[in-house]
Amino acid sequence: LSGCFDDSKRVLADAMAGLSILGIEEGLNYEFAGRILRLVKDYSESESLLRKGISISTEFPMYQAALFLELAKTLALQKHSVLAAVDCANQAASLYAQCEVPIRAAFVESFLKSIS
């Protein structure tokens, strides 16, 4: 569906609705949805879904870290939100460090340098 933003968003909405009907609500689904929406430049909806994923992933810090990083990437594309992107990236780095995943924390540090 590359280049077909409306089709991509429709397929994504259908998939998320199907997961909801099945009672499947996982941070990973929101991470993928947020990434897809970022890639099709629907930053507002991406941010909304990523924040929802963050809110339901408090007991799963690795997933939550990935969601914070994806949110940081989304916010960084919105020039007025760079400080919020830095904050989210720092939260992701902290969570990765707590989970003892230094390679992921290093990736976040690299991302932070790219937006600073």
KASUL-V719334 format. One record per residue. N is the residue number from 1. RES is the residue in one small letter. PHI is phi as a letter, one per 30 degrees, with the letter a starting at -180 (* if undefined). BURIAL is # if it has 16 or more other C-alpha atoms within 10 Angstrom, else .. D_LAST is the distance of its C-alpha to the last C-alpha in whole Angstrom. Layout:
n	res	phi	burial	d_last
N	RES	PHI	BURIAL	D_LAST
N	RES	PHI	BURIAL	D_LAST
This chain:
n	res	phi	burial	d_last
1	l	*	.	32
2	s	e	.	30
3	g	i	.	29
4	c	c	.	32
5	f	d	#	29
6	d	d	.	32
7	d	d	.	34
8	s	d	#	31
9	k	d	#	31
10	r	d	.	34
11	v	d	.	35
12	l	d	#	32
13	a	d	.	33
14	d	d	.	37
15	a	d	.	35
16	m	d	#	34
17	a	d	.	37
18	g	d	.	39
19	l	d	.	37
20	s	d	.	38
21	i	e	.	41
22	l	d	.	41
23	g	i	.	40
24	i	c	.	37
25	e	b	#	34
26	e	b	.	31
27	g	e	#	27
28	l	e	#	27
29	n	d	#	29
30	y	d	#	26
31	e	d	#	23
32	f	d	#	25
33	a	d	#	26
34	g	d	#	22
35	r	d	#	21
36	i	e	#	24
37	l	d	#	23
38	r	d	#	20
39	l	d	.	21
40	v	c	#	24
41	k	i	.	21
42	d	c	#	23
43	y	d	#	20
44	s	d	.	22
45	e	d	.	24
46	s	e	#	22
47	e	e	#	20
48	s	d	.	24
49	l	d	#	25
50	l	d	#	22
51	r	d	#	23
52	k	d	#	26
53	g	d	#	26
54	i	d	#	24
55	s	d	.	27
56	i	c	.	29
57	s	c	#	28
58	t	d	.	28
59	e	d	.	30
60	f	b	.	28
61	p	d	#	25
62	m	d	#	24
63	y	d	#	25
64	q	d	#	23
65	a	d	#	20
66	a	d	#	20
67	l	d	#	20
68	f	d	#	17
69	l	d	#	15
70	e	d	#	17
71	l	d	#	16
72	a	e	#	12
73	k	d	#	13
74	t	d	#	15
75	l	d	#	13
76	a	d	#	10
77	l	d	.	12
78	q	c	.	14
79	k	e	.	12
80	h	d	.	13
81	s	c	.	12
82	v	d	#	8
83	l	d	.	9
84	a	d	.	12
85	a	d	#	10
86	v	d	#	8
87	d	d	#	12
88	c	d	#	13
89	a	d	#	11
90	n	d	#	12
91	q	d	#	16
92	a	d	#	16
93	a	d	#	15
94	s	d	#	18
95	l	d	#	20
96	y	d	#	20
97	a	d	#	21
98	q	d	.	24
99	c	d	.	25
100	e	h	.	25
101	v	b	.	23
102	p	d	.	21
103	i	d	.	20
104	r	d	#	19
105	a	d	#	17
106	a	d	.	15
107	f	d	.	14
108	v	d	#	12
109	e	d	.	11
110	s	d	.	10
111	f	d	#	9
112	l	e	#	6
113	k	d	.	5
114	s	d	.	6
115	i	c	.	4
116	s	d	.	0
